[in-house]
Amino acid sequence: MSLNRRDFLKYGALASAASFMPIDLVSSSQNTNLCILHTNDTHSRIDPFPATDSKYPNMGGVLGRMAMIELMRKSEQNLLLFDAGDIFQGTPYFNYFKGEIEIKLMSEMKYDAATMGNHDFDAGLDGFEKQLKHARFPFITSNYLFKNTILEGRTVENEIFKKGQWKVGVFGLGIELDGLVQKIQFKETEYLDPVEVAQEQIKQLKRKGCNLIVCLSHLGYKYKNAKISDLLLAEKCPEINIIIGGHTHSFLENGHLIRHLDGKETLVVQTGWGGINLGKIIVEKKDNHIGFRSCESKEIRV
């Protein structure tokens, strides 16, 4: 089933005129800077939230996100688009299509990569594998070992993207599934320690000449206990430049910038949930120092 915009409208998506919240569309790249757009925890939110929603009336929706991404691509020469997981589950679209419409729409929007969240196992390994044929982008999972399962060899542990002067090494970390997901859904998937995996991935990507390290994380922003989170990961792995997070549905308007003792910085970002925000990071290099400018933009109101 080919899913273009005309097809999309058949499935009940927004068909009325839309007005966008203000966003800076002036090009920031000038052949040197890098623009990273990011989402997380969209949870099958294809349509905008209804007008009667108490928190997010008329916000979100794929058509708004798609239009905003297209505008960004026209103004940014060096652009990457990532998702940090929990693509599935949350609306009847998932109940009926089992993830097909979500993956097809992400392919239409030309996502560069995504990682898996715990809810992406809700249709089981077989259900997720069935939808991979619709993905024109890789799923990056570094600490889930799918040996002897149907997903063995179907995801990658890292990926490198070249944009202008940037050689961007990307790896992905998922949360512990045991206790969150039924065993029958993830079967023999082995969970590996996120910090140890991150340290190994950083070494591999640095050896391959990457000058920017990005982690797509579904670990969660922070916790009150010692559970591994994006903030703890950043402290333990200062070589990570950017952690694009998910799972905790945290709205981080300008991200959380961590400055390490050696002078390096790690930017932790997350865009809440439900496709309400499209995250935007501008990465720039001055005097051999990598700097970040982060903002979130409300996607759509109707």
C-alpha positions as CSV (number, residue, x, y, z in Angstrom):
1,M,0.0,0.0,0.0
2,S,1.6,3.3,-1.1
3,L,0.8,6.1,1.3
4,N,0.9,9.6,-0.2
5,R,-0.9,12.6,1.1
6,R,-4.1,11.7,-0.8
7,D,-4.0,8.2,0.7
8,F,-3.3,9.7,4.1
9,L,-6.5,11.8,4.0
10,K,-8.5,8.6,3.5
11,Y,-7.5,7.5,7.0
12,G,-9.1,10.4,8.7
13,A,-6.2,12.7,9.1
14,L,-6.4,16.5,9.2
15,A,-8.0,17.9,6.0
16,S,-8.6,21.5,7.0
17,A,-6.3,24.6,6.7
18,A,-3.6,24.8,9.3
19,S,-1.6,27.7,10.7
20,F,1.8,27.1,12.2
21,M,3.4,28.5,15.3
22,P,6.3,30.9,14.6
23,I,9.6,29.2,13.8
24,D,13.0,30.5,12.7
25,L,13.3,29.4,9.1
26,V,16.4,31.4,8.3
27,S,19.2,29.2,7.1
28,S,21.7,28.5,9.8
29,S,24.0,26.2,7.8
30,Q,25.9,28.3,5.3
31,N,27.6,25.0,4.4
32,T,29.1,24.7,7.8
33,N,26.5,24.3,10.5
34,L,24.3,21.2,11.0
35,C,20.6,21.2,11.7
36,I,19.2,18.1,13.6
37,L,15.4,17.7,13.8
38,H,14.1,15.2,16.3
39,T,10.9,13.6,17.7
40,N,10.1,11.0,20.3
41,D,7.2,9.1,21.8
42,T,4.7,10.1,19.0
43,H,2.6,7.1,20.1
44,S,0.7,6.7,16.8
45,R,-0.6,10.2,17.0
46,I,-1.5,10.7,13.4
47,D,-4.2,13.3,13.8
48,P,-3.9,16.4,15.9
49,F,-5.3,16.2,19.5
50,P,-9.0,17.0,19.5
51,A,-10.2,20.5,20.1
52,T,-11.7,19.2,23.4
53,D,-8.4,18.0,24.8
54,S,-7.7,19.7,28.1
55,K,-4.0,20.1,27.6
56,Y,-3.2,20.0,23.8
57,P,-6.2,21.1,21.9
58,N,-5.7,21.0,18.1
59,M,-2.0,20.4,18.5
60,G,0.3,17.9,16.9
61,G,-0.6,15.8,13.8
62,V,1.5,14.3,11.0
63,L,0.5,16.8,8.3
64,G,1.7,19.7,10.4
65,R,5.0,17.9,11.2
66,M,5.5,17.0,7.5
67,A,4.9,20.6,6.3
68,M,7.3,22.0,8.9
69,I,10.0,19.5,8.0
70,E,9.6,20.4,4.3
71,L,10.1,24.1,5.2
72,M,13.2,23.3,7.2
73,R,14.7,21.3,4.4
74,K,14.4,24.3,2.1
75,S,16.3,26.5,4.5
76,E,18.9,24.1,5.9
77,Q,21.5,22.6,3.6
78,N,22.8,20.1,6.2
79,L,19.9,18.5,7.9
80,L,19.2,15.2,9.7
81,L,15.9,13.9,11.1
82,F,15.8,11.4,14.0
83,D,13.3,9.7,16.3
84,A,14.0,8.3,19.7
85,G,11.4,5.6,19.9
86,D,7.8,4.7,21.0
87,I,6.5,5.2,17.5
88,F,3.7,2.7,18.2
89,Q,0.7,2.5,20.5
90,G,-1.7,5.1,21.7
91,T,-4.4,5.6,19.1
92,P,-6.8,3.4,17.1
93,Y,-4.4,3.7,14.1
94,F,-2.0,1.3,15.9
95,N,-4.8,-1.0,16.9
96,Y,-5.9,-1.3,13.3
97,F,-2.7,-0.9,11.2
98,K,-0.2,-2.4,13.7
99,G,2.4,0.2,12.9
100,E,2.2,0.2,9.2
101,I,0.9,3.7,8.8
102,E,3.3,5.2,11.3
103,I,6.4,3.7,9.5
104,K,5.1,4.7,6.1
105,L,4.6,8.2,7.1
106,M,8.0,8.4,8.7
107,S,9.4,7.2,5.4
108,E,7.4,9.9,3.6
109,M,9.0,12.5,5.9
110,K,12.4,11.1,5.1
111,Y,13.6,10.2,8.6
112,D,17.3,9.4,8.6
113,A,17.1,7.0,11.5
114,A,15.2,5.9,14.6
115,T,15.7,3.7,17.6
116,M,13.2,1.4,19.4
117,G,11.2,2.2,22.5
118,N,9.5,-0.3,24.7
119,H,6.1,0.2,23.0
120,D,7.6,-0.6,19.7
121,F,7.5,-4.2,21.0
122,D,3.7,-4.1,21.6
123,A,3.0,-6.1,18.4
124,G,5.8,-8.5,19.3
125,L,9.0,-9.1,17.4
126,D,7.0,-10.6,14.5
127,G,4.8,-7.5,14.3
128,F,7.7,-5.1,14.3
129,E,9.5,-7.1,11.7
130,K,6.5,-7.1,9.5
131,Q,6.6,-3.3,9.3
132,L,10.3,-3.0,8.6
133,K,9.7,-3.5,4.9
134,H,8.0,0.0,4.9
135,A,10.9,1.7,6.5
136,R,13.2,3.6,4.2
137,F,15.5,4.4,7.1
138,P,17.5,2.3,9.6
139,F,16.5,1.3,13.1
140,I,19.6,1.7,15.3
141,T,19.6,-0.6,18.4
142,S,23.0,-1.0,20.1
143,N,22.1,-2.6,23.4
144,Y,19.3,-5.0,22.3
145,L,20.9,-8.2,21.1
146,F,18.4,-9.9,18.7
147,K,20.4,-13.1,18.2
148,N,18.2,-16.1,17.4
149,T,15.1,-13.9,16.9
150,I,13.3,-12.8,13.8
151,L,14.9,-9.3,14.2
152,E,18.5,-10.7,14.0
153,G,20.3,-8.6,11.4
154,R,17.3,-6.4,10.8
155,T,18.5,-3.4,12.8
156,V,22.0,-1.8,13.0
157,E,24.2,-1.0,16.0
158,N,25.3,2.3,14.6
159,E,25.2,4.4,11.5
160,I,27.3,7.2,10.1
161,F,25.9,10.2,8.2
162,K,28.0,12.7,6.3
163,K,26.6,16.3,6.0
164,G,29.0,19.0,4.9
165,Q,32.0,19.1,7.4
166,W,30.2,16.8,9.8
167,K,30.7,13.1,10.0
168,V,27.9,12.1,12.5
169,G,28.1,8.8,14.3
170,V,24.8,7.6,15.7
171,F,24.0,4.8,18.0
172,G,20.9,3.8,19.9
173,L,20.1,2.7,23.4
174,G,16.8,1.1,24.7
175,I,15.4,0.7,28.1
176,E,15.3,-2.5,30.1
177,L,12.3,-4.5,28.7
178,D,11.8,-6.9,31.5
179,G,9.0,-5.5,33.7
180,L,7.8,-3.1,31.0
181,V,7.1,-5.5,28.1
182,Q,5.7,-9.0,28.3
183,K,8.3,-11.7,27.7
184,I,6.3,-13.1,24.8
185,Q,6.6,-9.8,23.0
186,F,10.4,-9.6,23.1
187,K,11.2,-13.3,23.5
188,E,14.9,-14.0,23.5
189,T,16.0,-10.4,23.1
190,E,19.1,-9.8,25.3
191,Y,19.4,-6.4,27.1
192,L,23.0,-5.2,27.3
193,D,24.3,-2.6,29.8
194,P,23.7,0.9,28.2
195,V,26.9,2.5,29.6
196,E,29.2,-0.3,28.5
197,V,27.6,-0.4,25.1
198,A,27.8,3.4,24.7
199,Q,31.5,3.5,25.6
200,E,32.2,0.8,23.0
201,Q,30.1,2.5,20.3
202,I,31.9,5.8,21.0
203,K,35.3,4.1,20.4
204,Q,34.1,2.5,17.2
205,L,32.7,5.7,15.8
206,K,35.7,7.8,16.8
207,R,38.0,5.3,15.1
208,K,35.9,5.8,11.9
209,G,36.6,9.5,12.1
210,C,33.3,10.8,13.4
211,N,33.5,14.4,14.7
212,L,30.0,14.4,16.2
213,I,28.6,11.6,18.4
214,V,24.8,11.3,18.7
215,C,22.9,8.8,20.9
216,L,19.2,8.1,20.2
217,S,18.1,7.1,23.6
218,H,14.9,5.6,25.0
219,L,16.3,5.3,28.5
220,G,14.4,8.3,30.0
221,Y,15.5,11.8,31.0
222,K,16.1,11.4,34.7
223,Y,14.9,9.4,37.7
224,K,14.9,9.8,41.5
225,N,16.8,6.6,42.0
226,A,20.0,5.3,40.4
227,K,18.3,3.9,37.3
228,I,20.3,4.7,34.2
229,S,18.9,7.8,32.5
230,D,20.1,10.3,29.8
231,L,21.6,12.6,32.5
232,L,23.5,9.7,34.1
233,L,24.6,8.5,30.6
234,A,25.9,11.9,29.8
235,E,27.9,12.1,33.0
236,K,29.5,8.6,32.4
237,C,30.1,9.1,28.7
238,P,31.3,12.7,28.1
239,E,32.3,11.9,24.6
240,I,28.6,11.9,23.5
241,N,27.9,15.3,22.1
242,I,24.1,15.0,21.8
243,I,21.6,12.6,23.5
244,I,18.2,12.7,21.8
245,G,15.9,11.1,24.4
246,G,12.5,9.6,24.9
247,H,10.4,7.5,27.3
248,T,9.7,9.9,30.1
249,H,7.7,12.3,27.9
250,S,9.8,15.2,29.1
251,F,9.3,18.7,27.6
252,L,12.8,20.2,27.5
253,E,12.3,23.6,25.8
254,N,15.9,24.4,25.3
255,G,17.4,21.0,26.3
256,H,19.8,20.3,29.2
257,L,23.4,21.3,28.5
258,I,26.0,19.4,30.7
259,R,29.5,20.9,30.9
260,H,32.1,18.3,31.8
261,L,35.3,19.0,33.7
262,D,37.4,18.6,30.6
263,G,35.5,21.4,28.9
264,K,33.4,19.2,26.6
265,E,29.6,19.5,26.5
266,T,26.7,17.1,26.1
267,L,23.3,18.3,25.1
268,V,20.3,16.3,26.3
269,V,17.0,16.9,24.5
270,Q,13.5,15.5,24.5
271,T,10.3,16.8,22.9
272,G,7.6,15.6,25.2
273,W,5.2,13.2,23.5
274,G,2.4,12.9,21.0
275,G,4.1,14.7,18.1
276,I,3.3,18.1,19.8
277,N,6.8,19.5,19.3
278,L,9.5,19.1,16.6
279,G,12.9,19.5,18.2
280,K,15.6,21.5,16.4
281,I,19.3,21.6,17.3
282,I,21.8,23.7,15.5
283,V,25.4,22.4,15.8
284,E,28.2,24.8,15.0
285,K,31.9,24.6,15.2
286,K,34.1,27.6,16.2
287,D,37.8,27.4,17.0
288,N,37.6,23.6,17.2
289,H,34.9,23.8,19.7
290,I,31.4,22.3,19.1
291,G,28.5,24.5,20.2
292,F,24.8,23.9,20.3
293,R,21.6,25.9,19.9
294,S,18.5,24.0,20.8
295,C,14.8,24.9,20.6
296,E,11.5,23.2,20.3
297,S,8.7,24.4,18.1
298,K,5.0,23.8,18.4
299,E,4.1,21.9,15.3
300,I,0.5,22.8,14.4
301,R,-2.7,24.4,15.5
302,V,-5.9,24.2,13.5
